[in-house]
Amino acid sequence: MSFIKYIVLSDLHLGEEDSLLTNLKPGVAEEAPLQPSPVLVKLGQCFENLLENDGPKPELVILGDGLEMALAGVHQAAMAFERLIEEFFIKRRLFSSIIYVPGNHDHHLWETAREIQYSNFVERKKPPGEILPEPWHISETFPQKDYHFVPSPFLQKLINRYPEIKDLKVKILYPVFGLLDKDYKKIVCLHHGHLIESIYRLMSKLKVALFPSEKEPDTLNEIEKENFAWIDFFWSTMGRSGRVGEKIENIYEMLLVPATFKDLLGNLAKALADKFDLPLIPERWEDDFIKKLLENFLRESLRPERRRDEKTLSESSEKELRWFVESPILHEIKKILPVDDEELSTYQFQFVFGHTHKPLARLDKFRPFNPWAKVFNTGGWVIDRLELLPVYGVNLILITDDLEVIGLELFRQGSFESPKVLYVKSPDEQTPLIVSQLNKKLGNPIWQEFVEVVQSAAQVRAGHLRRRLLGF
């Protein structure tokens, strides 16, 4: 009988005042970080019910934007993370370890981890005077050995202060966590989702615009190599940049371009002009030329997918999703599974992402996989719209030991409907026994209590946001 091996959460945004998992003082939009939020407490109780009599403890996968490092102080994010550790690992021994796959808002966790990993490698393997290898920008997509997981110095030291869980490990992978079972012929890939949007590949897009003979990279390492500094600067650390950083939240929330953002564009254009010698363009005009390119590109891209509430996934993101799976992801799969497309077509492919804050569960087709692929989006825990809209919400993703991916729709914003199982299957598949077991567990009253706590907390955060943006 199969059991739950991984539980996947994404877009927690711990430390951000609009997150349902960040505790607030009563009546004000101000963090109260020394206590867990009511939603976090109730979620822990739900997990306890879910995992009762299930088997070995699963691993907790945080699929990006776990800690809010762009719009909150590091200390606020760290304290909110501590409350999660206390609820999930001390009060309730729910999980065996944490696998952390950073996204755009916590990208800096990966940068810190990979730089320390690289320096440790140089210290161990390269005596002075030898040629040093170029630093890598991604981890192993399909980890086979313990050393393929990169330690997180920041998160691990937070955990090490708790003697009760001194053996708990946080392991980082970036940007994709892949699972492969050759016996069951199943592949699961998990990615936060930010690289599917072109705004997070801005440097690659600009390179092609400035130099038409160049091509946009189609491997994960090259994509990250060209864009990591942009992601890390603006989308992961900019919010901590003093008074300028305080204005960044307004950019996220209002999707306007105030003077601070125009200054950012000007500085970025100057830096790029200094770096590139553009043919046929006089040096005195390079700054203005690049700035106009940036403005034109951002005018089309500044409205991110999570702000598009017309549908679960926009047409542009649908196109980018297909490219991401059929090019960078497929490249990584063929590294670990060097077979032809005919053999790959016998594998079932399943893809899990977050980032958009809009949960989904559906069948899809990706070359060369056959039969139907399964696609899941985790949704997100932040209330960042003035009204609660049902396109937003949270799916909990469960992965069994035989690599079956199952969704639990925990909630949709504004709806008091009870959580339900989302099992996506093609016509020729049989529904596994675990689905009926999950349905039975969801009949426990704790799950409906969870929804009621969530909707109450969501209304509070939407009210705070209205007052912050509208001034009353």
C-alpha positions in Angstrom: 0.0 0.0 0.0 1.4 3.4 -0.9 2.1 6.1 1.6 2.8 9.8 1.5 6.5 10.4 1.0 6.5 14.2 0.3 4.1 17.0 1.3 4.6 20.1 -0.8 3.8 23.7 0.3 4.7 26.8 -1.6 4.3 30.6 -1.4 4.1 30.8 2.4 5.8 34.2 2.4 6.6 33.9 6.1 7.2 37.3 7.6 5.1 39.2 5.2 2.1 40.9 6.9 -0.3 39.8 4.2 0.5 36.1 4.6 -2.0 34.0 6.4 0.8 32.2 8.1 2.3 35.3 9.6 0.8 36.2 13.0 -0.6 39.8 13.4 -1.5 41.9 16.4 -5.3 42.2 16.9 -6.8 44.9 14.8 -3.6 46.2 13.2 -1.4 45.3 10.2 1.6 44.7 12.4 3.4 41.4 12.9 3.3 39.6 16.3 6.1 37.2 15.5 6.6 35.5 18.8 3.3 33.6 18.5 2.1 31.4 15.6 -0.8 32.5 13.4 -4.1 30.8 14.0 -4.0 29.5 10.5 -0.5 27.9 11.1 -1.8 26.2 14.3 -4.8 24.8 12.6 -2.8 23.7 9.6 -0.5 21.7 11.9 -3.6 20.0 13.4 -4.8 19.1 9.9 -1.4 17.6 9.1 -1.6 15.6 12.3 -4.9 14.1 11.1 -3.7 13.6 7.5 -0.6 11.6 8.6 -2.1 9.6 11.3 -1.3 5.9 10.7 0.1 6.7 7.3 3.6 5.2 7.5 7.1 6.7 7.7 7.3 10.4 8.3 7.2 12.3 5.0 9.6 15.0 4.0 8.3 18.6 3.9 9.0 20.3 0.5 8.9 24.1 0.6 8.6 25.0 -3.1 9.8 28.6 -3.1 8.8 31.8 -1.5 8.8 30.1 1.9 10.5 33.0 3.6 9.6 36.5 2.4 13.0 38.1 1.8 11.9 40.8 -0.6 9.1 42.6 1.3 9.9 41.7 4.9 13.0 42.0 7.1 15.1 39.0 7.5 14.4 38.9 11.2 10.7 38.9 10.6 10.9 36.1 8.1 13.2 34.1 10.5 10.8 34.5 13.4 7.9 33.3 11.3 9.9 30.4 10.2 10.7 29.5 13.8 7.0 29.4 14.6 6.5 26.9 11.7 9.3 24.8 13.0 7.8 24.7 16.5 4.3 23.8 15.1 5.4 21.1 12.6 8.6 19.7 14.2 8.4 20.2 18.0 4.8 20.3 19.1 4.0 17.7 16.4 6.7 15.5 15.0 5.2 15.6 11.5 8.1 15.4 9.1 11.6 13.8 8.9 13.4 16.7 7.1 12.9 19.8 4.9 13.7 20.0 1.2 13.8 23.7 0.3 13.5 24.8 -3.4 13.9 28.6 -3.4 11.8 30.9 -5.6 12.2 34.5 -6.5 11.3 36.1 -3.1 13.8 33.8 -1.2 16.3 33.3 -4.0 19.0 34.7 -1.7 18.9 31.5 0.3 20.2 29.7 -2.8 22.8 32.3 -3.5 24.2 32.0 0.0 24.1 28.2 0.0 25.8 27.8 -3.4 28.6 30.2 -2.7 29.4 28.5 0.5 29.2 25.1 -1.2 31.6 26.3 -4.0 34.1 27.8 -1.5 34.0 24.5 0.5 34.7 22.6 -2.8 37.6 24.8 -3.6 39.1 24.4 -0.1 38.8 20.6 -0.2 39.7 19.9 -3.8 41.9 22.7 -5.3 45.3 23.6 -3.8 46.5 27.2 -4.4 47.9 27.8 -7.9 45.5 25.5 -9.7 42.9 26.7 -12.2 39.6 27.1 -10.4 36.4 25.9 -12.1 33.6 28.3 -12.9 30.9 28.3 -10.2 27.8 26.3 -10.9 24.4 28.0 -10.8 22.1 25.1 -10.2 22.0 22.0 -8.0 21.5 18.4 -9.3 18.0 18.3 -10.7 17.6 14.6 -9.8 19.6 14.1 -6.6 21.0 10.6 -6.1 23.5 11.2 -3.3 23.3 13.1 0.0 25.9 15.6 -1.2 23.6 16.6 -4.1 21.5 18.4 -1.6 23.1 21.7 -0.6 23.0 22.7 3.1 21.3 25.9 4.0 23.6 27.7 6.5 21.0 30.3 7.4 18.0 28.0 8.0 20.1 25.3 9.6 21.5 27.6 12.2 18.0 28.8 13.1 17.0 25.1 13.6 20.2 24.2 15.5 19.1 26.4 18.4 16.4 23.9 19.3 18.0 20.9 21.1 14.9 18.8 20.6 15.4 18.6 16.8 19.2 18.8 16.6 19.1 16.1 13.9 16.7 17.9 11.6 18.2 18.9 8.3 17.3 21.5 5.8 18.4 20.6 2.3 18.3 23.1 -0.6 17.8 22.3 -4.3 17.5 24.9 -7.0 15.7 25.6 -9.3 14.2 22.1 -9.9 13.7 19.1 -7.7 13.3 16.0 -9.8 12.0 12.5 -8.9 12.4 9.5 -11.1 11.2 5.9 -10.8 12.3 3.7 -13.7 10.2 0.7 -12.4 6.9 2.7 -12.4 8.1 4.8 -15.3 7.2 8.0 -13.7 8.9 11.4 -13.6 8.0 14.3 -11.2 9.5 17.7 -11.5 8.9 20.5 -8.9 9.9 24.1 -9.6 8.7 27.3 -7.9 7.5 28.7 -11.2 9.2 32.1 -11.5 11.4 31.1 -14.4 8.3 30.4 -16.5 7.7 34.1 -16.5 9.8 36.2 -18.8 10.3 39.0 -16.3 12.6 36.7 -14.3 14.7 36.1 -17.4 15.0 39.8 -18.1 18.8 39.8 -18.7 18.5 37.0 -21.3 15.6 38.9 -23.0 17.6 42.1 -23.1 20.7 40.3 -24.5 18.6 39.0 -27.4 17.1 42.5 -28.0 20.5 44.2 -28.0 22.3 41.5 -30.0 19.8 39.8 -32.4 22.4 37.2 -33.3 22.3 35.9 -29.7 19.8 33.3 -28.5 18.0 33.0 -25.2 19.5 30.1 -23.2 17.5 26.9 -23.0 19.3 25.1 -20.1 18.7 25.7 -16.5 22.3 26.5 -15.7 22.6 29.1 -18.4 19.3 30.6 -17.6 20.3 31.1 -14.0 23.8 32.2 -14.9 22.5 35.1 -17.0 19.7 36.1 -14.7 20.6 35.2 -11.1 21.9 38.7 -10.2 18.7 40.3 -11.4 16.5 37.9 -9.5 18.6 38.1 -6.4 18.8 41.9 -6.4 15.3 43.1 -7.2 13.1 40.1 -6.4 14.9 38.8 -3.3 16.9 41.4 -1.5 15.8 44.9 -2.8 13.1 45.2 -0.2 15.8 45.3 2.5 17.6 48.3 0.9 16.7 50.9 3.5 14.1 53.6 2.6 14.3 52.6 -1.1 13.4 49.1 -0.1 10.4 50.3 1.8 9.0 51.7 -1.4 9.3 48.3 -3.2 6.2 46.9 -1.5 4.2 49.7 -3.1 5.5 48.6 -6.5 4.4 45.0 -5.8 1.0 46.0 -4.4 0.0 48.8 -6.8 1.8 47.7 -9.9 2.7 51.3 -10.6 6.1 52.7 -11.5 7.0 55.5 -9.1 10.1 57.6 -9.1 12.1 55.0 -7.2 11.5 52.4 -9.9 12.4 55.0 -12.7 15.7 55.6 -10.8 16.2 51.8 -10.7 15.7 51.6 -14.5 18.1 54.4 -15.1 20.8 52.9 -12.9 20.3 49.5 -14.5 20.5 51.0 -18.0 23.7 52.7 -17.1 25.2 49.5 -15.7 24.3 47.6 -18.9 25.6 50.4 -21.1 29.0 50.2 -19.3 29.0 46.5 -19.7 28.0 46.3 -23.4 29.5 48.1 -26.4 26.5 48.4 -28.7 27.3 48.4 -32.4 26.1 51.3 -34.5 25.0 53.3 -31.4 27.1 56.2 -30.2 28.3 55.8 -26.6 26.4 59.0 -25.5 23.1 57.5 -26.6 23.6 54.0 -25.1 22.0 54.8 -21.7 18.9 56.2 -23.2 18.6 53.4 -25.8 18.8 50.7 -23.1 16.5 52.5 -20.8 13.8 52.7 -23.5 14.2 49.0 -24.2 13.8 48.3 -20.5 10.7 50.5 -20.2 9.1 48.9 -23.3 9.8 45.4 -22.0 8.6 46.1 -18.5 5.4 47.8 -19.8 4.5 44.4 -21.2 5.8 42.3 -18.4 5.2 44.3 -15.2 1.8 42.7 -14.7 2.8 39.3 -13.4 0.8 36.1 -13.6 -0.3 36.3 -10.0 -2.0 39.6 -10.7 -4.0 38.2 -13.7 -7.3 37.1 -12.1 -9.2 36.5 -15.4 -8.2 32.9 -15.6 -6.0 30.3 -13.8 -3.1 30.7 -16.3 -2.8 33.4 -19.0 -2.1 32.5 -22.6 1.5 33.9 -22.3 2.2 31.8 -19.3 0.7 28.7 -21.0 3.2 29.2 -23.8 6.1 29.8 -21.4 5.1 26.7 -19.4 5.2 24.5 -22.5 8.6 25.9 -23.4 10.0 25.4 -19.9 9.0 21.7 -19.8 9.9 20.8 -23.3 13.3 22.6 -23.3 15.1 23.2 -20.0 13.3 20.5 -18.0 13.6 17.9 -20.8 17.3 18.7 -21.1 17.7 17.8 -17.4 15.7 14.6 -17.8 17.8 13.4 -20.6 20.9 13.9 -18.5 19.7 11.4 -15.9 17.7 9.3 -18.4 19.7 9.2 -21.6 17.1 7.4 -23.8 15.5 8.4 -27.1 12.1 10.1 -27.3 10.3 6.8 -28.1 11.4 5.4 -24.8 10.7 8.7 -23.0 7.1 8.6 -24.4 6.4 5.5 -22.2 7.1 7.6 -19.0 4.3 9.5 -17.2 5.4 13.1 -16.5 4.0 15.2 -13.6 4.9 18.8 -13.0 4.3 20.8 -9.8 4.8 24.6 -9.5 3.6 27.5 -7.5 4.4 31.3 -7.8 1.1 32.3 -9.4 -1.0 31.9 -6.2 -3.7 30.4 -8.4 -4.1 26.7 -7.7 -4.8 24.2 -10.5 -4.9 20.5 -11.2 -5.2 19.3 -14.8 -4.1 17.0 -17.6 -1.8 18.3 -20.3 0.4 17.2 -23.1 4.1 17.8 -23.3 6.5 16.5 -25.9 7.6 13.6 -25.9 5.7 12.3 -22.9 2.7 10.0 -23.3 0.2 9.3 -21.9 -1.2 12.5 -20.4 1.0 14.6 -18.2 -0.4 15.9 -14.9 0.1 19.6 -13.9 -0.5 21.0 -10.4 -0.1 24.5 -9.0 0.1 24.9 -5.3 -1.5 28.4 -5.1 -0.3 30.7 -2.3 -1.0 31.9 1.2 -0.9 35.7 0.6 -3.9 38.0 0.5 -2.8 40.7 -1.9 -6.0 41.8 -3.6 -8.6 44.2 -2.3 -11.4 41.5 -2.6 -11.2 37.8 -2.0 -11.4 36.1 -5.4 -11.9 32.3 -5.8 -9.2 32.0 -8.5 -6.7 32.3 -5.6 -6.3 29.8 -2.9 -4.1 26.8 -1.9 -3.6 23.3 -3.0 -1.6 20.9 -0.8 0.4 18.6 -3.0 1.1 15.0 -1.8 3.6 12.7 -3.5 3.4 9.0 -2.7 6.3 6.5 -2.5 5.3 5.3 -6.0 5.4 8.8 -7.3 1.7 9.4 -7.6 0.9 13.1 -7.3 -2.4 14.0 -5.6 -3.7 17.5 -4.7 -5.8 18.5 -1.8 -7.7 21.7 -2.4 -7.4 23.3 1.0 -9.4 26.5 0.3 -10.4 29.1 -2.3 -10.4 32.7 -1.2 -13.9 33.7 -0.1 -15.3 30.2 -0.1 -16.3 28.1 2.9 -16.3 24.9 0.9 -14.6 22.0 2.7 -11.2 20.7 1.5 -11.4 18.1 -1.2 -9.1 15.6 -3.0 -8.0 16.6 -6.5 -7.0 13.4 -8.2 -6.2 14.0 -11.9 -6.3 10.9 -14.0 -6.5 10.0 -17.7 -9.3 7.7 -18.9 -7.3 4.5 -18.8 -6.1 5.0 -15.2 -7.5 3.3 -12.1 -8.1 5.5 -9.0 -5.6 4.4 -6.3 -6.8 3.3 -2.9 -5.1 6.2 -1.2 -7.7 8.6 -2.7 -10.5 7.0 -0.8 -8.4 7.0 2.4 -7.8 10.7 1.9 -11.5 11.4 1.3 -12.2 9.6 4.6 -9.7 11.7 6.5 -11.1 15.0 5.1 -14.4 14.1 6.8 -12.8 15.0 10.1 -14.3 18.3 11.4 -10.8 19.7 11.8 -10.6 20.4 8.1 -13.8 22.6 8.1 -12.5 24.4 11.2 -9.4 25.1 9.2 -11.4 26.7 6.3 -13.3 28.9 8.7 -10.1 30.1 10.4 -8.5 30.8 7.0 -11.5 32.8 5.7 -11.6 34.9 8.8 -7.9 35.7 8.6 -8.2 36.4 4.9 -10.9 39.0 5.5 -8.7 40.7 8.1 -5.7 40.9 5.7 -7.9 42.2 2.8 -9.2 44.9 5.1 -5.7 45.9 6.1 -4.6 46.1 2.4 -7.6 48.3 1.5 -6.7 50.8 4.3 -3.0 50.7 3.3 -3.7 51.4 -0.4 -6.8 53.5 -0.3 -5.8 55.5 2.8 -9.0 54.8 4.8 
